[in-house]
């Protein structure tokens, strides 16, 4: 093994990279679980026990637990998301949690002021306060919804007073509102009504009360600013703190008179702190008994320590499937490494023919020869796996250091904590793969006859002949997989989920079949391309001839690269096809790239009122980088056709349509006397293209008979000119801005700039660019991750190319010397090695690109055919990069072998061992 150390180096590097991949994956999985664990336990504060009553908690239940022996404090776990807050013209939504009754449950640190002690007070995260532009002592307007029974008429004085009085009385009885809160829920000038703004009338099911959800606005005083050092609420963007009564009120929970109670929150978790010196198990039993007694014999009570609660919460955190997927890529890398190892040992056995024969002559039996080869493989696998495990651990530690310096919404561990599995598994995988890859060469070694010791050692025959069984298996897999893949594509429009599963299985089976049969077709491909390359000169002819000297080894080397390149090309082709297909789908769903609209409000009768865009917004939108054109539109609500279909109507001039719309047919449909009706509205209103339809404003006004032009849009909107809307009695409120993006491929940046511009306002943003930015981000992220994972396999395969060339130099040592002796220069010899490396890598890359394109198109057809018309695309740039990298890497892989071959003197190479 010491004599072959240089020859084993490449195989060892391949094993080390593969095991590093496995180790890093397992350690990353442990890190993800620790992040989830730390995030959950951080939100518990320093609570000793976490109880789950199995049903909604009430104040009575909480008080009973607080009175249990050994319990120092107990708080229900209440989290209220999406509470609307505003200050001036800035607005945001914020998660709210109640003030803890005991320091053990505190999760945040006060940096200014103090925590709330009374209703109407609020502590904000520093970031939220900065976004709202407020500080300690400032007022924040909180908007929330309350259910009011239909009997309480908000427009009649008596009814309104009765409803308000009942609400306030209930709040007083529940201890949920003091005088300040009651005053805040009284008539507000901002709402424009006596006790709130009606936003939705509800028609209840039979036997249930009818009523109305009304928007309320209250002012809360900021009494403190907080930070979240343990990232307990980072997943919510931070959490504001209020009294429990305010938190329940602002959540909008509960129906009927009076303030909402804890029972309305439907929370079942309870945080418990213990008295000093008490036994945790004893108190746990006491709390469990209390909850069971209240809940009854069928209650599913669970009382856990904080560690047990975290383990229970992350038992289904979703990291398992992620690890399976990543480990699948690690398996690909190890398969490629196995091919490299098998090639290495095949040539080593061939090079040791005389030595093995001499061992047989002095009494070594076949089993001893086999064990010697396998032992060498085992030692190589062990050493390389140890190095790979250390490398994988170092990479994860480096990733943690980078993550700690990033502003991430979760706590990041400081150091890697290897587990038994993360150490043993990579070692086992590396050793097993190495030994398995060496089985065939070991079997070949046992067939060396003692008489072989009398033959020269420089003419080894490392080739192998594939049998009929391999051919049959290969054909069955390829044909059967192709049929399944075609069937999946055919079924995709009717049974999407089943079709995708069938297509994936079929694609995998056919690809495995191609790999199994590569020994049959890959040498022929290499030989034919080699004949073409051979016309470039003597070095090229030598290179082409050398690749055919051992077709099995050449096929294995090219196949190793083929695996990674095929998967990379498949993902790139699928990504660009998905982008084009989804772009086409978006063009049928949205009329414009971006639409910015002011929200609807309601008058005192509950009727929708269109609000104008804030002053200065139009100019700011038009000046956004990446916006090519903008248009201010009138928006109103109209009824279309005899069915009374109510839709949004937008007033746009033909000139504006030309500037901001991409669809020429839609532009042509805009004009006086016509109404452009989306396909969705036409189907709902039974409207045909060219019909004369009656259009009337829903809030009263005139009626106009307009010619309908049905346009291929799925959005719930109609387009007409501002003149037509004016005839219907529309007030002409400019409440919507349409924007056209200069470059659709740069939609993500434009959307990010727009969201930043409107972050502190209630404006609604829709449009094709929003959807396009979301799916492009998802596709780009997925593609980057997958290609990054597959790059490991490609790197290992390129190491295999270097290994093959290095072993080829050793194998053809006497031949190279003979060529040098008859006039071949060192430069020509190095050029021959470079062409050979480029030929082996290039064939694998070209075939991989072609297969990847085919699989990418077929996979896209199976997934997307049922969504929209498939738009097949070729990622020319990505595929060009893959081919270029493969060719350059093949040439670079020949540098060291070529130098070694060129430096060997002809006389020394011709010497007989």
Secondary structure as GFF3:
##gff-version 3
##sequence-region A 1 913
A	DSSP	alpha_helix	5	42	.	.	.	ID=ss1
A	DSSP	beta_strand	49	52	.	.	.	ID=ss2
A	DSSP	alpha_helix	59	66	.	.	.	ID=ss3
A	DSSP	beta_strand	71	76	.	.	.	ID=ss4
A	DSSP	beta_strand	79	87	.	.	.	ID=ss5
A	DSSP	beta_strand	90	98	.	.	.	ID=ss6
A	DSSP	three_ten_helix	103	105	.	.	.	ID=ss7
A	DSSP	beta_strand	109	113	.	.	.	ID=ss8
A	DSSP	beta_strand	121	125	.	.	.	ID=ss9
A	DSSP	alpha_helix	126	132	.	.	.	ID=ss10
A	DSSP	beta_strand	139	149	.	.	.	ID=ss11
A	DSSP	alpha_helix	157	174	.	.	.	ID=ss12
A	DSSP	alpha_helix	179	184	.	.	.	ID=ss13
A	DSSP	beta_strand	197	202	.	.	.	ID=ss14
A	DSSP	beta_strand	211	227	.	.	.	ID=ss15
A	DSSP	three_ten_helix	234	236	.	.	.	ID=ss16
A	DSSP	beta_strand	239	242	.	.	.	ID=ss17
A	DSSP	alpha_helix	244	251	.	.	.	ID=ss18
A	DSSP	three_ten_helix	262	265	.	.	.	ID=ss19
A	DSSP	beta_strand	269	274	.	.	.	ID=ss20
A	DSSP	alpha_helix	280	295	.	.	.	ID=ss21
A	DSSP	beta_strand	302	305	.	.	.	ID=ss22
A	DSSP	alpha_helix	306	313	.	.	.	ID=ss23
A	DSSP	three_ten_helix	314	316	.	.	.	ID=ss24
A	DSSP	alpha_helix	319	351	.	.	.	ID=ss25
A	DSSP	alpha_helix	353	361	.	.	.	ID=ss26
A	DSSP	alpha_helix	366	404	.	.	.	ID=ss27
A	DSSP	alpha_helix	420	437	.	.	.	ID=ss28
A	DSSP	alpha_helix	439	446	.	.	.	ID=ss29
A	DSSP	three_ten_helix	450	454	.	.	.	ID=ss30
A	DSSP	alpha_helix	468	491	.	.	.	ID=ss31
A	DSSP	alpha_helix	496	516	.	.	.	ID=ss32
A	DSSP	alpha_helix	518	533	.	.	.	ID=ss33
A	DSSP	three_ten_helix	534	536	.	.	.	ID=ss34
A	DSSP	alpha_helix	538	549	.	.	.	ID=ss35
A	DSSP	alpha_helix	551	589	.	.	.	ID=ss36
A	DSSP	beta_strand	594	597	.	.	.	ID=ss37
A	DSSP	beta_strand	600	602	.	.	.	ID=ss38
A	DSSP	beta_strand	608	610	.	.	.	ID=ss39
A	DSSP	alpha_helix	617	622	.	.	.	ID=ss40
A	DSSP	beta_strand	627	640	.	.	.	ID=ss41
A	DSSP	beta_strand	645	651	.	.	.	ID=ss42
A	DSSP	alpha_helix	654	660	.	.	.	ID=ss43
A	DSSP	alpha_helix	664	668	.	.	.	ID=ss44
A	DSSP	beta_strand	674	678	.	.	.	ID=ss45
A	DSSP	alpha_helix	679	685	.	.	.	ID=ss46
A	DSSP	beta_strand	692	697	.	.	.	ID=ss47
A	DSSP	beta_strand	703	711	.	.	.	ID=ss48
A	DSSP	beta_strand	717	720	.	.	.	ID=ss49
A	DSSP	alpha_helix	722	727	.	.	.	ID=ss50
A	DSSP	beta_strand	734	741	.	.	.	ID=ss51
A	DSSP	three_ten_helix	744	746	.	.	.	ID=ss52
A	DSSP	alpha_helix	747	757	.	.	.	ID=ss53
A	DSSP	beta_strand	764	766	.	.	.	ID=ss54
A	DSSP	alpha_helix	768	811	.	.	.	ID=ss55
A	DSSP	alpha_helix	813	821	.	.	.	ID=ss56
A	DSSP	alpha_helix	826	864	.	.	.	ID=ss57
A	DSSP	alpha_helix	876	903	.	.	.	ID=ss58
A	DSSP	alpha_helix	906	910	.	.	.	ID=ss59
###
